[in-house]
Each structure stands twice: as C-alpha cells, then as structure tokens.
Amino acid sequence: MIKSFRDKGTEDIFDRKNTKEARNTCPQQIWRVAQRKLDQINGVVSLDSLKIPPGNVLEALKDNRKGQHCIRITISSGFVLCGLTMV
C-alpha cells in the first residue's frame, strides 16, 4: 500500500482533487490512467507484483528509510510518476 507521496500533486491526483499542484504534476488528459495505476499500486499484496509491467521500476530505499520502497511508473509517452513510498 502507498504510505506517502513525494509531492502534493501526485497525492492530489490519487485523491481525485483538481488542484494547481495536480495540474502541474502531469497533463489532465492522463489523470485517469495515473489514477488507475495508483489504485492498482495501493491495492497490491506483495512487492514482487509491483515489478509488473516492465515500465514499473521498484527500488529499495536506504539508510533511515530502510525497509521502504520507491516506485517509478511510466504512464504515457515517457511520462513518469515517481516518488511513491511503499510500506
């Protein structure tokens, strides 16, 4: 499940809030795809399932964030959502 967001815009897209931060994060035309992918990520039961599809890049965090993971997701035309911290 998603524990935190690196930026307010991604969190607002996840929460379906049409804010300035959300509009600056990515084009509104791809919000539905972004929301669907964020919902899928939030509902996973194992970290291994986040490695699929290949456009997802899962990374273990280090130092004081050991035990947490970050994921980068390719949404569309090279647009990437990043900065999600997973439990």
PyMOL Python script that loads the backbone (N, CA, C, O; Angstrom):
from pymol import cmd

cmd.read_pdbstr("""\
ATOM      1  N   MET A   1       0.835  -1.184   0.000  1.00  0.00           N
ATOM      2  CA  MET A   1       0.000   0.000   0.000  1.00  0.00           C
ATOM      3  C   MET A   1       0.878   1.245   0.000  1.00  0.00           C
ATOM      4  O   MET A   1       2.014   1.210   0.472  1.00  0.00           O
ATOM      5  N   ILE A   2       0.357   2.327  -0.522  1.00  0.00           N
ATOM      6  CA  ILE A   2       1.095   3.586  -0.581  1.00  0.00           C
ATOM      7  C   ILE A   2       1.123   4.200   0.815  1.00  0.00           C
ATOM      8  O   ILE A   2       0.088   4.372   1.459  1.00  0.00           O
ATOM      9  N   LYS A   3       2.323   4.522   1.259  1.00  0.00           N
ATOM     10  CA  LYS A   3       2.474   5.133   2.580  1.00  0.00           C
ATOM     11  C   LYS A   3       2.541   6.650   2.482  1.00  0.00           C
ATOM     12  O   LYS A   3       1.959   7.355   3.306  1.00  0.00           O
ATOM     13  N   SER A   4       3.254   7.155   1.469  1.00  0.00           N
ATOM     14  CA  SER A   4       3.362   8.606   1.309  1.00  0.00           C
ATOM     15  C   SER A   4       3.684   8.948  -0.140  1.00  0.00           C
ATOM     16  O   SER A   4       4.039   8.082  -0.940  1.00  0.00           O
ATOM     17  N   PHE A   5       3.552  10.206  -0.449  1.00  0.00           N
ATOM     18  CA  PHE A   5       3.833  10.727  -1.781  1.00  0.00           C
ATOM     19  C   PHE A   5       4.956  11.745  -1.685  1.00  0.00           C
ATOM     20  O   PHE A   5       5.043  12.494  -0.712  1.00  0.00           O
ATOM     21  N   ARG A   6       5.821  11.770  -2.705  1.00  0.00           N
ATOM     22  CA  ARG A   6       6.909  12.735  -2.695  1.00  0.00           C
ATOM     23  C   ARG A   6       6.401  14.147  -2.910  1.00  0.00           C
ATOM     24  O   ARG A   6       6.971  15.106  -2.390  1.00  0.00           O
ATOM     25  N   ASP A   7       5.327  14.272  -3.677  1.00  0.00           N
ATOM     26  CA  ASP A   7       4.810  15.615  -3.942  1.00  0.00           C
ATOM     27  C   ASP A   7       3.294  15.656  -3.794  1.00  0.00           C
ATOM     28  O   ASP A   7       2.607  14.646  -3.945  1.00  0.00           O
ATOM     29  N   LYS A   8       2.798  16.841  -3.496  1.00  0.00           N
ATOM     30  CA  LYS A   8       1.368  17.072  -3.267  1.00  0.00           C
ATOM     31  C   LYS A   8       0.542  16.803  -4.524  1.00  0.00           C
ATOM     32  O   LYS A   8      -0.589  16.324  -4.433  1.00  0.00           O
ATOM     33  N   GLY A   9       1.106  17.111  -5.705  1.00  0.00           N
ATOM     34  CA  GLY A   9       0.377  16.918  -6.953  1.00  0.00           C
ATOM     35  C   GLY A   9      -0.005  15.469  -7.197  1.00  0.00           C
ATOM     36  O   GLY A   9      -1.143  15.185  -7.570  1.00  0.00           O
ATOM     37  N   THR A  10       0.932  14.547  -6.993  1.00  0.00           N
ATOM     38  CA  THR A  10       0.639  13.122  -7.175  1.00  0.00           C
ATOM     39  C   THR A  10      -0.400  12.654  -6.157  1.00  0.00           C
ATOM     40  O   THR A  10      -1.298  11.882  -6.490  1.00  0.00           O
ATOM     41  N   GLU A  11      -0.273  13.122  -4.926  1.00  0.00           N
ATOM     42  CA  GLU A  11      -1.262  12.769  -3.902  1.00  0.00           C
ATOM     43  C   GLU A  11      -2.645  13.298  -4.285  1.00  0.00           C
ATOM     44  O   GLU A  11      -3.643  12.602  -4.099  1.00  0.00           O
ATOM     45  N   ASP A  12      -2.712  14.509  -4.810  1.00  0.00           N
ATOM     46  CA  ASP A  12      -3.999  15.080  -5.222  1.00  0.00           C
ATOM     47  C   ASP A  12      -4.610  14.300  -6.385  1.00  0.00           C
ATOM     48  O   ASP A  12      -5.824  14.100  -6.423  1.00  0.00           O
ATOM     49  N   ILE A  13      -3.789  13.862  -7.325  1.00  0.00           N
ATOM     50  CA  ILE A  13      -4.302  13.039  -8.427  1.00  0.00           C
ATOM     51  C   ILE A  13      -4.871  11.748  -7.870  1.00  0.00           C
ATOM     52  O   ILE A  13      -5.952  11.321  -8.275  1.00  0.00           O
ATOM     53  N   PHE A  14      -4.155  11.119  -6.942  1.00  0.00           N
ATOM     54  CA  PHE A  14      -4.631   9.891  -6.300  1.00  0.00           C
ATOM     55  C   PHE A  14      -5.963  10.133  -5.587  1.00  0.00           C
ATOM     56  O   PHE A  14      -6.866   9.299  -5.648  1.00  0.00           O
ATOM     57  N   ASP A  15      -6.082  11.288  -4.904  1.00  0.00           N
ATOM     58  CA  ASP A  15      -7.301  11.625  -4.160  1.00  0.00           C
ATOM     59  C   ASP A  15      -8.391  12.245  -5.027  1.00  0.00           C
ATOM     60  O   ASP A  15      -9.435  12.658  -4.522  1.00  0.00           O
ATOM     61  N   ARG A  16      -8.143  12.308  -6.346  1.00  0.00           N
ATOM     62  CA  ARG A  16      -9.102  12.874  -7.311  1.00  0.00           C
ATOM     63  C   ARG A  16      -9.424  14.336  -7.030  1.00  0.00           C
ATOM     64  O   ARG A  16     -10.569  14.770  -7.156  1.00  0.00           O
ATOM     65  N   LYS A  17      -8.383  15.095  -6.642  1.00  0.00           N
ATOM     66  CA  LYS A  17      -8.539  16.527  -6.391  1.00  0.00           C
ATOM     67  C   LYS A  17      -7.942  17.305  -7.552  1.00  0.00           C
ATOM     68  O   LYS A  17      -6.789  17.087  -7.923  1.00  0.00           O
ATOM     69  N   ASN A  18      -8.716  18.202  -8.120  1.00  0.00           N
ATOM     70  CA  ASN A  18      -8.256  19.029  -9.229  1.00  0.00           C
ATOM     71  C   ASN A  18      -7.626  20.301  -8.658  1.00  0.00           C
ATOM     72  O   ASN A  18      -8.280  21.334  -8.520  1.00  0.00           O
ATOM     73  N   THR A  19      -6.329  20.193  -8.329  1.00  0.00           N
ATOM     74  CA  THR A  19      -5.621  21.315  -7.726  1.00  0.00           C
ATOM     75  C   THR A  19      -4.520  21.813  -8.667  1.00  0.00           C
ATOM     76  O   THR A  19      -4.176  21.152  -9.647  1.00  0.00           O
ATOM     77  N   LYS A  20      -3.983  22.976  -8.352  1.00  0.00           N
ATOM     78  CA  LYS A  20      -2.876  23.523  -9.139  1.00  0.00           C
ATOM     79  C   LYS A  20      -1.688  22.569  -9.113  1.00  0.00           C
ATOM     80  O   LYS A  20      -1.036  22.361 -10.137  1.00  0.00           O
ATOM     81  N   GLU A  21      -1.403  21.989  -7.953  1.00  0.00           N
ATOM     82  CA  GLU A  21      -0.293  21.052  -7.836  1.00  0.00           C
ATOM     83  C   GLU A  21      -0.499  19.835  -8.732  1.00  0.00           C
ATOM     84  O   GLU A  21       0.436  19.374  -9.386  1.00  0.00           O
ATOM     85  N   ALA A  22      -1.729  19.314  -8.759  1.00  0.00           N
ATOM     86  CA  ALA A  22      -2.040  18.158  -9.603  1.00  0.00           C
ATOM     87  C   ALA A  22      -1.879  18.510 -11.080  1.00  0.00           C
ATOM     88  O   ALA A  22      -1.318  17.729 -11.849  1.00  0.00           O
ATOM     89  N   ARG A  23      -2.363  19.668 -11.471  1.00  0.00           N
ATOM     90  CA  ARG A  23      -2.248  20.086 -12.874  1.00  0.00           C
ATOM     91  C   ARG A  23      -0.793  20.298 -13.279  1.00  0.00           C
ATOM     92  O   ARG A  23      -0.444  20.102 -14.443  1.00  0.00           O
ATOM     93  N   ASN A  24       0.058  20.696 -12.340  1.00  0.00           N
ATOM     94  CA  ASN A  24       1.477  20.877 -12.629  1.00  0.00           C
ATOM     95  C   ASN A  24       2.244  19.554 -12.636  1.00  0.00           C
ATOM     96  O   ASN A  24       3.344  19.481 -13.184  1.00  0.00           O
ATOM     97  N   THR A  25       1.680  18.522 -12.038  1.00  0.00           N
ATOM     98  CA  THR A  25       2.346  17.226 -11.958  1.00  0.00           C
ATOM     99  C   THR A  25       2.292  16.475 -13.278  1.00  0.00           C
ATOM    100  O   THR A  25       3.296  15.915 -13.719  1.00  0.00           O
ATOM    101  N   CYS A  26       1.137  16.461 -13.905  1.00  0.00           N
ATOM    102  CA  CYS A  26       1.012  15.806 -15.205  1.00  0.00           C
ATOM    103  C   CYS A  26      -0.225  16.338 -15.921  1.00  0.00           C
ATOM    104  O   CYS A  26      -1.120  16.899 -15.289  1.00  0.00           O
ATOM    105  N   PRO A  27      -0.273  16.162 -17.246  1.00  0.00           N
ATOM    106  CA  PRO A  27      -1.423  16.656 -18.008  1.00  0.00           C
ATOM    107  C   PRO A  27      -2.722  15.977 -17.568  1.00  0.00           C
ATOM    108  O   PRO A  27      -2.746  14.777 -17.294  1.00  0.00           O
ATOM    109  N   GLN A  28      -3.789  16.755 -17.505  1.00  0.00           N
ATOM    110  CA  GLN A  28      -5.075  16.215 -17.063  1.00  0.00           C
ATOM    111  C   GLN A  28      -5.576  15.090 -17.968  1.00  0.00           C
ATOM    112  O   GLN A  28      -6.346  14.240 -17.519  1.00  0.00           O
ATOM    113  N   GLN A  29      -5.155  15.070 -19.228  1.00  0.00           N
ATOM    114  CA  GLN A  29      -5.612  14.037 -20.161  1.00  0.00           C
ATOM    115  C   GLN A  29      -5.189  12.633 -19.722  1.00  0.00           C
ATOM    116  O   GLN A  29      -5.811  11.650 -20.124  1.00  0.00           O
ATOM    117  N   ILE A  30      -4.150  12.529 -18.910  1.00  0.00           N
ATOM    118  CA  ILE A  30      -3.717  11.192 -18.490  1.00  0.00           C
ATOM    119  C   ILE A  30      -3.997  10.912 -17.006  1.00  0.00           C
ATOM    120  O   ILE A  30      -3.506   9.924 -16.458  1.00  0.00           O
ATOM    121  N   TRP A  31      -4.773  11.769 -16.365  1.00  0.00           N
ATOM    122  CA  TRP A  31      -5.103  11.556 -14.949  1.00  0.00           C
ATOM    123  C   TRP A  31      -5.815  10.236 -14.717  1.00  0.00           C
ATOM    124  O   TRP A  31      -5.534   9.551 -13.734  1.00  0.00           O
ATOM    125  N   ARG A  32      -6.736   9.863 -15.605  1.00  0.00           N
ATOM    126  CA  ARG A  32      -7.483   8.621 -15.391  1.00  0.00           C
ATOM    127  C   ARG A  32      -6.545   7.422 -15.387  1.00  0.00           C
ATOM    128  O   ARG A  32      -6.691   6.515 -14.568  1.00  0.00           O
ATOM    129  N   VAL A  33      -5.576   7.421 -16.309  1.00  0.00           N
ATOM    130  CA  VAL A  33      -4.597   6.337 -16.353  1.00  0.00           C
ATOM    131  C   VAL A  33      -3.744   6.370 -15.083  1.00  0.00           C
ATOM    132  O   VAL A  33      -3.500   5.334 -14.465  1.00  0.00           O
ATOM    133  N   ALA A  34      -3.295   7.562 -14.702  1.00  0.00           N
ATOM    134  CA  ALA A  34      -2.477   7.707 -13.494  1.00  0.00           C
ATOM    135  C   ALA A  34      -3.258   7.244 -12.264  1.00  0.00           C
ATOM    136  O   ALA A  34      -2.713   6.533 -11.419  1.00  0.00           O
ATOM    137  N   GLN A  35      -4.521   7.638 -12.158  1.00  0.00           N
ATOM    138  CA  GLN A  35      -5.342   7.227 -11.016  1.00  0.00           C
ATOM    139  C   GLN A  35      -5.517   5.713 -10.979  1.00  0.00           C
ATOM    140  O   GLN A  35      -5.453   5.102  -9.913  1.00  0.00           O
ATOM    141  N   ARG A  36      -5.739   5.112 -12.144  1.00  0.00           N
ATOM    142  CA  ARG A  36      -5.904   3.662 -12.204  1.00  0.00           C
ATOM    143  C   ARG A  36      -4.629   2.955 -11.734  1.00  0.00           C
ATOM    144  O   ARG A  36      -4.691   1.995 -10.966  1.00  0.00           O
ATOM    145  N   LYS A  37      -3.472   3.439 -12.204  1.00  0.00           N
ATOM    146  CA  LYS A  37      -2.212   2.818 -11.809  1.00  0.00           C
ATOM    147  C   LYS A  37      -1.932   3.031 -10.319  1.00  0.00           C
ATOM    148  O   LYS A  37      -1.445   2.127  -9.640  1.00  0.00           O
ATOM    149  N   LEU A  38      -2.238   4.213  -9.820  1.00  0.00           N
ATOM    150  CA  LEU A  38      -2.045   4.467  -8.389  1.00  0.00           C
ATOM    151  C   LEU A  38      -2.963   3.576  -7.550  1.00  0.00           C
ATOM    152  O   LEU A  38      -2.553   3.070  -6.505  1.00  0.00           O
ATOM    153  N   ASP A  39      -4.202   3.385  -8.006  1.00  0.00           N
ATOM    154  CA  ASP A  39      -5.130   2.486  -7.299  1.00  0.00           C
ATOM    155  C   ASP A  39      -4.605   1.053  -7.308  1.00  0.00           C
ATOM    156  O   ASP A  39      -4.693   0.353  -6.299  1.00  0.00           O
ATOM    157  N   GLN A  40      -4.056   0.614  -8.448  1.00  0.00           N
ATOM    158  CA  GLN A  40      -3.503  -0.735  -8.537  1.00  0.00           C
ATOM    159  C   GLN A  40      -2.337  -0.900  -7.562  1.00  0.00           C
ATOM    160  O   GLN A  40      -2.229  -1.915  -6.874  1.00  0.00           O
ATOM    161  N   ILE A  41      -1.478   0.099  -7.512  1.00  0.00           N
ATOM    162  CA  ILE A  41      -0.334   0.050  -6.602  1.00  0.00           C
ATOM    163  C   ILE A  41      -0.803   0.010  -5.159  1.00  0.00           C
ATOM    164  O   ILE A  41      -0.272  -0.749  -4.349  1.00  0.00           O
ATOM    165  N   ASN A  42      -1.788   0.818  -4.839  1.00  0.00           N
ATOM    166  CA  ASN A  42      -2.285   0.881  -3.468  1.00  0.00           C
ATOM    167  C   ASN A  42      -2.900  -0.442  -3.020  1.00  0.00           C
ATOM    168  O   ASN A  42      -2.944  -0.725  -1.823  1.00  0.00           O
ATOM    169  N   GLY A  43      -3.372  -1.251  -3.959  1.00  0.00           N
ATOM    170  CA  GLY A  43      -4.045  -2.497  -3.611  1.00  0.00           C
ATOM    171  C   GLY A  43      -3.183  -3.739  -3.664  1.00  0.00           C
ATOM    172  O   GLY A  43      -3.702  -4.835  -3.451  1.00  0.00           O
ATOM    173  N   VAL A  44      -1.889  -3.625  -3.937  1.00  0.00           N
ATOM    174  CA  VAL A  44      -1.048  -4.817  -4.064  1.00  0.00           C
ATOM    175  C   VAL A  44      -0.856  -5.503  -2.714  1.00  0.00           C
ATOM    176  O   VAL A  44      -0.936  -4.879  -1.656  1.00  0.00           O
ATOM    177  N   VAL A  45      -0.602  -6.802  -2.789  1.00  0.00           N
ATOM    178  CA  VAL A  45      -0.377  -7.563  -1.563  1.00  0.00           C
ATOM    179  C   VAL A  45       1.088  -7.966  -1.396  1.00  0.00           C
ATOM    180  O   VAL A  45       1.490  -8.386  -0.311  1.00  0.00           O
ATOM    181  N   SER A  46       1.891  -7.843  -2.459  1.00  0.00           N
ATOM    182  CA  SER A  46       3.312  -8.168  -2.340  1.00  0.00           C
ATOM    183  C   SER A  46       4.128  -7.213  -3.211  1.00  0.00           C
ATOM    184  O   SER A  46       3.660  -6.758  -4.255  1.00  0.00           O
ATOM    185  N   LEU A  47       5.337  -6.919  -2.776  1.00  0.00           N
ATOM    186  CA  LEU A  47       6.209  -6.027  -3.535  1.00  0.00           C
ATOM    187  C   LEU A  47       6.558  -6.594  -4.901  1.00  0.00           C
ATOM    188  O   LEU A  47       6.716  -5.837  -5.859  1.00  0.00           O
ATOM    189  N   ASP A  48       6.681  -7.916  -5.010  1.00  0.00           N
ATOM    190  CA  ASP A  48       7.032  -8.518  -6.297  1.00  0.00           C
ATOM    191  C   ASP A  48       6.010  -8.210  -7.383  1.00  0.00           C
ATOM    192  O   ASP A  48       6.367  -8.108  -8.556  1.00  0.00           O
ATOM    193  N   SER A  49       4.751  -8.061  -7.006  1.00  0.00           N
ATOM    194  CA  SER A  49       3.724  -7.767  -8.010  1.00  0.00           C
ATOM    195  C   SER A  49       3.870  -6.362  -8.575  1.00  0.00           C
ATOM    196  O   SER A  49       3.281  -6.055  -9.612  1.00  0.00           O
ATOM    197  N   LEU A  50       4.650  -5.495  -7.910  1.00  0.00           N
ATOM    198  CA  LEU A  50       4.867  -4.137  -8.411  1.00  0.00           C
ATOM    199  C   LEU A  50       5.885  -4.088  -9.545  1.00  0.00           C
ATOM    200  O   LEU A  50       6.008  -3.067 -10.221  1.00  0.00           O
ATOM    201  N   LYS A  51       6.608  -5.171  -9.759  1.00  0.00           N
ATOM    202  CA  LYS A  51       7.607  -5.207 -10.829  1.00  0.00           C
ATOM    203  C   LYS A  51       6.982  -5.407 -12.196  1.00  0.00           C
ATOM    204  O   LYS A  51       7.674  -5.313 -13.210  1.00  0.00           O
ATOM    205  N   ILE A  52       5.705  -5.676 -12.244  1.00  0.00           N
ATOM    206  CA  ILE A  52       4.981  -5.892 -13.494  1.00  0.00           C
ATOM    207  C   ILE A  52       3.992  -4.747 -13.646  1.00  0.00           C
ATOM    208  O   ILE A  52       3.313  -4.441 -12.666  1.00  0.00           O
ATOM    209  N   PRO A  53       3.858  -4.108 -14.761  1.00  0.00           N
ATOM    210  CA  PRO A  53       4.542  -4.323 -16.039  1.00  0.00           C
ATOM    211  C   PRO A  53       5.979  -3.806 -15.996  1.00  0.00           C
ATOM    212  O   PRO A  53       6.387  -3.173 -15.022  1.00  0.00           O
ATOM    213  N   PRO A  54       6.749  -4.081 -17.065  1.00  0.00           N
ATOM    214  CA  PRO A  54       8.157  -3.691 -17.092  1.00  0.00           C
ATOM    215  C   PRO A  54       8.397  -2.189 -16.961  1.00  0.00           C
ATOM    216  O   PRO A  54       9.508  -1.783 -16.620  1.00  0.00           O
ATOM    217  N   GLY A  55       7.411  -1.365 -17.216  1.00  0.00           N
ATOM    218  CA  GLY A  55       7.553   0.078 -17.070  1.00  0.00           C
ATOM    219  C   GLY A  55       7.666   0.538 -15.632  1.00  0.00           C
ATOM    220  O   GLY A  55       8.045   1.680 -15.372  1.00  0.00           O
ATOM    221  N   ASN A  56       7.341  -0.343 -14.692  1.00  0.00           N
ATOM    222  CA  ASN A  56       7.475  -0.029 -13.272  1.00  0.00           C
ATOM    223  C   ASN A  56       8.910  -0.283 -12.822  1.00  0.00           C
ATOM    224  O   ASN A  56       9.485  -1.325 -13.134  1.00  0.00           O
ATOM    225  N   VAL A  57       9.481   0.658 -12.099  1.00  0.00           N
ATOM    226  CA  VAL A  57      10.831   0.486 -11.551  1.00  0.00           C
ATOM    227  C   VAL A  57      10.719   0.577 -10.034  1.00  0.00           C
ATOM    228  O   VAL A  57      10.440   1.640  -9.481  1.00  0.00           O
ATOM    229  N   LEU A  58      10.940  -0.550  -9.375  1.00  0.00           N
ATOM    230  CA  LEU A  58      10.843  -0.631  -7.917  1.00  0.00           C
ATOM    231  C   LEU A  58      12.249  -0.567  -7.326  1.00  0.00           C
ATOM    232  O   LEU A  58      13.141  -1.303  -7.750  1.00  0.00           O
ATOM    233  N   GLU A  59      12.441   0.312  -6.350  1.00  0.00           N
ATOM    234  CA  GLU A  59      13.752   0.473  -5.735  1.00  0.00           C
ATOM    235  C   GLU A  59      13.625   0.427  -4.214  1.00  0.00           C
ATOM    236  O   GLU A  59      12.726   1.036  -3.635  1.00  0.00           O
ATOM    237  N   ALA A  60      14.537  -0.304  -3.579  1.00  0.00           N
ATOM    238  CA  ALA A  60      14.595  -0.309  -2.119  1.00  0.00           C
ATOM    239  C   ALA A  60      15.290   0.970  -1.666  1.00  0.00           C
ATOM    240  O   ALA A  60      16.319   1.352  -2.224  1.00  0.00           O
ATOM    241  N   LEU A  61      14.730   1.632  -0.655  1.00  0.00           N
ATOM    242  CA  LEU A  61      15.347   2.842  -0.113  1.00  0.00           C
ATOM    243  C   LEU A  61      16.413   2.454   0.907  1.00  0.00           C
ATOM    244  O   LEU A  61      16.411   1.336   1.422  1.00  0.00           O
ATOM    245  N   LYS A  62      17.315   3.378   1.192  1.00  0.00           N
ATOM    246  CA  LYS A  62      18.459   3.075   2.058  1.00  0.00           C
ATOM    247  C   LYS A  62      18.475   3.968   3.293  1.00  0.00           C
ATOM    248  O   LYS A  62      17.633   4.848   3.473  1.00  0.00           O
ATOM    249  N   ASP A  63      19.460   3.702   4.124  1.00  0.00           N
ATOM    250  CA  ASP A  63      19.744   4.482   5.330  1.00  0.00           C
ATOM    251  C   ASP A  63      18.540   4.537   6.259  1.00  0.00           C
ATOM    252  O   ASP A  63      18.030   3.492   6.664  1.00  0.00           O
ATOM    253  N   ASN A  64      18.075   5.738   6.606  1.00  0.00           N
ATOM    254  CA  ASN A  64      16.984   5.851   7.581  1.00  0.00           C
ATOM    255  C   ASN A  64      15.631   5.448   7.003  1.00  0.00           C
ATOM    256  O   ASN A  64      14.636   5.418   7.728  1.00  0.00           O
ATOM    257  N   ARG A  65      15.580   5.139   5.708  1.00  0.00           N
ATOM    258  CA  ARG A  65      14.326   4.698   5.084  1.00  0.00           C
ATOM    259  C   ARG A  65      14.388   3.226   4.701  1.00  0.00           C
ATOM    260  O   ARG A  65      13.589   2.760   3.889  1.00  0.00           O
ATOM    261  N   LYS A  66      15.327   2.497   5.279  1.00  0.00           N
ATOM    262  CA  LYS A  66      15.469   1.068   5.023  1.00  0.00           C
ATOM    263  C   LYS A  66      14.151   0.366   5.356  1.00  0.00           C
ATOM    264  O   LYS A  66      13.509   0.663   6.363  1.00  0.00           O
ATOM    265  N   GLY A  67      13.768  -0.565   4.494  1.00  0.00           N
ATOM    266  CA  GLY A  67      12.502  -1.267   4.679  1.00  0.00           C
ATOM    267  C   GLY A  67      11.369  -0.644   3.882  1.00  0.00           C
ATOM    268  O   GLY A  67      10.278  -1.208   3.805  1.00  0.00           O
ATOM    269  N   GLN A  68      11.621   0.519   3.288  1.00  0.00           N
ATOM    270  CA  GLN A  68      10.637   1.182   2.437  1.00  0.00           C
ATOM    271  C   GLN A  68      11.115   1.099   0.992  1.00  0.00           C
ATOM    272  O   GLN A  68      12.298   0.880   0.732  1.00  0.00           O
ATOM    273  N   HIS A  69      10.181   1.276   0.052  1.00  0.00           N
ATOM    274  CA  HIS A  69      10.495   1.198  -1.365  1.00  0.00           C
ATOM    275  C   HIS A  69       9.889   2.381  -2.100  1.00  0.00           C
ATOM    276  O   HIS A  69       8.891   2.960  -1.670  1.00  0.00           O
ATOM    277  N   CYS A  70      10.508   2.721  -3.206  1.00  0.00           N
ATOM    278  CA  CYS A  70      10.014   3.783  -4.084  1.00  0.00           C
ATOM    279  C   CYS A  70       9.737   3.149  -5.435  1.00  0.00           C
ATOM    280  O   CYS A  70      10.449   2.237  -5.854  1.00  0.00           O
ATOM    281  N   ILE A  71       8.715   3.625  -6.112  1.00  0.00           N
ATOM    282  CA  ILE A  71       8.386   3.088  -7.432  1.00  0.00           C
ATOM    283  C   ILE A  71       8.231   4.233  -8.422  1.00  0.00           C
ATOM    284  O   ILE A  71       7.650   5.274  -8.115  1.00  0.00           O
ATOM    285  N   ARG A  72       8.770   4.009  -9.625  1.00  0.00           N
ATOM    286  CA  ARG A  72       8.567   4.934 -10.741  1.00  0.00           C
ATOM    287  C   ARG A  72       7.718   4.205 -11.769  1.00  0.00           C
ATOM    288  O   ARG A  72       7.992   3.052 -12.102  1.00  0.00           O
ATOM    289  N   ILE A  73       6.698   4.867 -12.268  1.00  0.00           N
ATOM    290  CA  ILE A  73       5.740   4.242 -13.173  1.00  0.00           C
ATOM    291  C   ILE A  73       5.661   5.040 -14.458  1.00  0.00           C
ATOM    292  O   ILE A  73       5.409   6.245 -14.428  1.00  0.00           O
ATOM    293  N   THR A  74       5.874   4.378 -15.591  1.00  0.00           N
ATOM    294  CA  THR A  74       5.692   5.034 -16.880  1.00  0.00           C
ATOM    295  C   THR A  74       4.200   5.044 -17.185  1.00  0.00           C
ATOM    296  O   THR A  74       3.561   3.993 -17.237  1.00  0.00           O
ATOM    297  N   ILE A  75       3.648   6.244 -17.387  1.00  0.00           N
ATOM    298  CA  ILE A  75       2.214   6.380 -17.635  1.00  0.00           C
ATOM    299  C   ILE A  75       1.926   6.421 -19.131  1.00  0.00           C
ATOM    300  O   ILE A  75       1.179   5.587 -19.642  1.00  0.00           O
ATOM    301  N   SER A  76       2.505   7.370 -19.822  1.00  0.00           N
ATOM    302  CA  SER A  76       2.184   7.576 -21.226  1.00  0.00           C
ATOM    303  C   SER A  76       3.258   8.421 -21.883  1.00  0.00           C
ATOM    304  O   SER A  76       3.721   9.402 -21.300  1.00  0.00           O
ATOM    305  N   SER A  77       3.647   8.060 -23.062  1.00  0.00           N
ATOM    306  CA  SER A  77       4.597   8.849 -23.855  1.00  0.00           C
ATOM    307  C   SER A  77       5.819   9.263 -23.045  1.00  0.00           C
ATOM    308  O   SER A  77       6.284  10.398 -23.152  1.00  0.00           O
ATOM    309  N   GLY A  78       6.328   8.362 -22.251  1.00  0.00           N
ATOM    310  CA  GLY A  78       7.519   8.648 -21.483  1.00  0.00           C
ATOM    311  C   GLY A  78       7.258   9.430 -20.209  1.00  0.00           C
ATOM    312  O   GLY A  78       8.203   9.721 -19.477  1.00  0.00           O
ATOM    313  N   PHE A  79       6.011   9.781 -19.916  1.00  0.00           N
ATOM    314  CA  PHE A  79       5.711  10.498 -18.679  1.00  0.00           C
ATOM    315  C   PHE A  79       5.830   9.530 -17.507  1.00  0.00           C
ATOM    316  O   PHE A  79       5.313   8.414 -17.560  1.00  0.00           O
ATOM    317  N   VAL A  80       6.497   9.953 -16.472  1.00  0.00           N
ATOM    318  CA  VAL A  80       6.760   9.072 -15.326  1.00  0.00           C
ATOM    319  C   VAL A  80       6.242   9.712 -14.041  1.00  0.00           C
ATOM    320  O   VAL A  80       6.540  10.869 -13.745  1.00  0.00           O
ATOM    321  N   LEU A  81       5.465   8.942 -13.286  1.00  0.00           N
ATOM    322  CA  LEU A  81       5.088   9.329 -11.922  1.00  0.00           C
ATOM    323  C   LEU A  81       6.138   8.736 -11.015  1.00  0.00           C
ATOM    324  O   LEU A  81       6.504   7.572 -11.181  1.00  0.00           O
ATOM    325  N   CYS A  82       6.628   9.488 -10.073  1.00  0.00           N
ATOM    326  CA  CYS A  82       7.639   8.927  -9.197  1.00  0.00           C
ATOM    327  C   CYS A  82       7.468   9.463  -7.797  1.00  0.00           C
ATOM    328  O   CYS A  82       6.683  10.377  -7.544  1.00  0.00           O
ATOM    329  N   GLY A  83       8.222   8.870  -6.898  1.00  0.00           N
ATOM    330  CA  GLY A  83       8.231   9.361  -5.534  1.00  0.00           C
ATOM    331  C   GLY A  83       7.170   8.788  -4.631  1.00  0.00           C
ATOM    332  O   GLY A  83       6.792   9.421  -3.645  1.00  0.00           O
ATOM    333  N   LEU A  84       6.678   7.600  -4.943  1.00  0.00           N
ATOM    334  CA  LEU A  84       5.730   6.946  -4.047  1.00  0.00           C
ATOM    335  C   LEU A  84       6.508   6.084  -3.078  1.00  0.00           C
ATOM    336  O   LEU A  84       7.340   5.282  -3.505  1.00  0.00           O
ATOM    337  N   THR A  85       6.267   6.222  -1.803  1.00  0.00           N
ATOM    338  CA  THR A  85       6.929   5.393  -0.803  1.00  0.00           C
ATOM    339  C   THR A  85       5.977   4.285  -0.400  1.00  0.00           C
ATOM    340  O   THR A  85       4.833   4.534  -0.020  1.00  0.00           O
ATOM    341  N   MET A  86       6.468   3.059  -0.490  1.00  0.00           N
ATOM    342  CA  MET A  86       5.658   1.889  -0.181  1.00  0.00           C
ATOM    343  C   MET A  86       6.101   1.323   1.152  1.00  0.00           C
ATOM    344  O   MET A  86       7.269   1.435   1.526  1.00  0.00           O
ATOM    345  N   VAL A  87       5.165   0.714   1.872  1.00  0.00           N
ATOM    346  CA  VAL A  87       5.488   0.039   3.130  1.00  0.00           C
ATOM    347  C   VAL A  87       6.202  -1.244   2.802  1.00  0.00           C
ATOM    348  O   VAL A  87       6.578  -1.990   3.706  1.00  0.00           O
TER     349      VAL A  87
END
""", "prot")
cmd.dss("prot")
cmd.show_as("cartoon", "prot")
cmd.util.cbc("prot")
cmd.orient("prot")
